[in-house]
């Protein structure tokens, strides 16, 4: 399976440098939150017609790669 991570971009002047989908103003974290809330990719495609199924799969792949980090530290709130 070919990596979809090329769809995830970071640009300093877009969304304060947060990872976004294809340089658009859709932060990966927002799309992951929507998926985690129970929305399906099909529902998201209706809400965001300029995005593609592969964009949401790229977000999931990105999250998967982050989960493989060796250390995760609890942040104080």
Secondary structure, 3 states (H helix, E strand, C coil): CCCCHHHEECCCCCHHHCCEECCCCCEHHHHHHHHHCCCCHHHHHHHCCCCCHHHHHHHHHHHHHHHCCCCCCCCCC
